[in-house]
Amino acid sequence: MTAAAPRRVRVTFVVAAAENGVIGREGVLPWRLSSDLKYFRRMTMGRPIIMGRKTMDSIGKALEGRDNIVLTRQTAVTVPTGVHVVHEPDAALALARRFAEARGADEIAVIGGAEIYRLLLPDCDRIYLTRVHAAPEGDATFEVDPALWVEVERAPMPRTERDSYDATFITYDRRPA
């Protein structure tokens, strides 16, 4: 009997970006979207998550139900209990893959910020984008290059009284090479 091939773990980005590409301003989100936070939780729960130090600082704690990995160049960084620190993109992905296999998860979620998205873009297979229908000012951006990505799903985010803007959930898969 031959052993089954190992299951491929997909690398995904989970990101909210305004129509002008803004994802942050001075280390925080430039909007309040309770509906998107619920979507974020659903898309990351039970999966390893990779983030940068600034994103970890803005969250301030390990996100429960997920293996938290911080990718940073800083060698002396203090993180909350339960957060793993790595210093190279390959090390972040290797650790996340080990966690995914242990959990039986089929995806690794990269949750920002802009520099982490840039570093891990070559490894990304899918993007879960919340397109925020606004154009706030900001200092961190994220764009989806249509030459690399194809839209595979789209759904409106119903705005509630706890959301500052309307938004749309869009899923992109990497175009075949």
GILIN-V872918 format. One record per residue. N is the residue number from 1. SS is DSSP state (H for helix, E for strand, L for the rest). NEAR is the number of other C-alpha atoms within 12 Angstrom. D_CENTER is the distance of its C-alpha to the mean C-alpha in Angstrom with 2 decimals. Layout:
N;SS;NEAR;D_CENTER  N;SS;NEAR;D_CENTER
This chain:
1;L;3;38.67  2;L;4;35.74  3;L;6;32.43  4;L;7;29.52  5;L;6;27.02  6;L;12;23.82  7;L;16;21.07  8;L;17;18.35  9;L;28;14.87  10;E;26;12.41  11;E;36;9.36  12;E;36;6.66  13;E;45;3.96  14;E;43;3.22  15;E;45;5.25  16;E;47;8.81  17;E;43;11.42  18;E;34;15.15  19;L;25;17.73  20;L;22;18.50  21;L;29;14.99  22;E;33;14.71  23;E;38;11.48  24;E;32;13.43  25;E;24;16.99  26;L;18;18.37  27;L;24;15.34  28;E;24;14.83  29;L;31;13.65  30;L;27;16.73  31;L;29;17.04  32;L;22;17.44  33;E;31;15.97  34;H;22;16.72  35;H;28;16.21  36;H;36;12.57  37;H;22;12.08  38;H;16;13.83  39;H;26;11.71  40;H;27;8.47  41;H;22;10.76  42;H;17;12.03  43;H;33;8.99  44;H;34;8.06  45;L;26;11.74  46;L;27;13.64  47;L;38;11.00  48;E;44;10.32  49;E;45;7.23  50;E;52;7.22  51;E;45;7.37  52;E;39;10.31  53;H;36;13.49  54;H;30;13.52  55;H;37;10.35  56;H;33;12.12  57;H;23;15.28  58;H;21;14.20  59;H;24;13.19  60;L;18;16.33  61;L;21;16.17  62;L;26;14.67  63;L;30;12.84  64;L;19;15.42  65;L;19;15.26  66;L;32;12.42  67;E;36;13.04  68;E;42;11.64  69;E;44;11.66  70;E;44;12.08  71;E;40;12.70  72;L;31;15.50  73;L;18;18.77  74;L;16;20.62  75;L;14;22.92  76;L;11;24.01  77;L;20;21.04  78;L;19;21.37  79;L;28;18.61  80;L;20;19.11  81;L;16;20.63  82;L;17;18.48  83;E;30;15.95  84;E;32;16.35  85;E;34;16.62  86;E;28;16.70  87;L;26;17.81  88;L;22;17.08  89;H;29;14.20  90;H;18;16.41  91;H;20;16.96  92;H;35;13.32  93;H;38;13.05  94;H;23;16.52  95;H;28;15.96  96;H;40;12.87  97;H;31;15.15  98;H;25;17.95  99;H;29;16.15  100;H;32;15.06  101;H;23;18.71  102;H;18;20.10  103;H;20;18.23  104;L;19;18.89  105;L;28;15.24  106;L;27;14.70  107;E;37;10.95  108;E;45;8.65  109;E;45;4.98  110;E;47;3.37  111;L;46;2.35  112;L;42;5.36  113;L;41;8.12  114;H;33;10.02  115;H;27;11.80  116;H;40;9.14  117;H;33;7.85  118;H;23;11.64  119;H;25;12.50  120;H;32;10.44  121;H;29;11.08  122;H;19;14.27  123;H;25;12.77  124;L;31;10.24  125;L;30;12.00  126;E;35;10.23  127;E;44;8.18  128;E;40;7.89  129;E;40;9.01  130;E;42;10.87  131;E;35;13.72  132;E;36;15.43  133;L;26;19.12  134;L;26;20.04  135;L;22;20.51  136;L;23;20.18  137;L;21;20.92  138;L;24;18.28  139;L;20;17.82  140;E;31;14.22  141;E;31;13.43  142;L;32;11.39  143;L;28;13.53  144;L;34;13.60  145;L;16;16.70  146;L;12;18.82  147;L;14;20.63  148;L;20;17.69  149;E;24;16.12  150;E;21;17.94  151;E;22;17.18  152;E;17;17.77  153;E;17;17.30  154;E;18;17.62  155;E;18;18.42  156;E;21;19.44  157;E;27;17.99  158;L;22;21.28  159;L;19;21.71  160;L;15;23.15  161;L;12;25.07  162;L;16;22.00  163;E;22;20.03  164;L;22;21.01  165;L;30;20.24  166;L;29;20.11  167;E;32;16.99  168;E;29;16.28  169;E;31;13.64  170;E;30;13.53  171;E;28;12.51  172;E;30;13.15  173;E;27;14.34  174;E;27;15.40  175;L;17;19.12  176;L;10;21.51  177;L;9;22.86
